[in-house]
Amino acid sequence: MEIKEIPLNAIRRPLPRQNDPEKVKALMDSIAEEGLREPIDVLEVEGNYYGFSGCHRYEAHQRLGKETIKCRVRRAPRAVLQKHLA
C-alpha cells in the first residue's frame, strides 16, 4: 500500500455517515496542533478515489480548510468497489 496526500475534493464518499460533532472537534484540535497521525484508507479504482472509513478525520480536515489529507491507498478493480457499495 502507498501513502500519499490526496486532495479532499478528489475523494468520493459514496456512503452517508453520521459523525459525532465532539469527536470531529477533538480531531480538529489534534490535527491543528500535531497534524494527522493516522492516514485514512481510500480505494483507488480506475484513477478515482473512494473513502469508506475515516469519516471523522475527513470532516475535521474539511472544517479546518485543509486541501489535502494523508491517505493509505489500496488499488482495486471495480468488482471490489461494488462489494463496498452492496
Order of alpha helices (4+ residues) and beta strands (2+ residues): beta-beta-alpha-beta-beta-alpha-beta-alpha
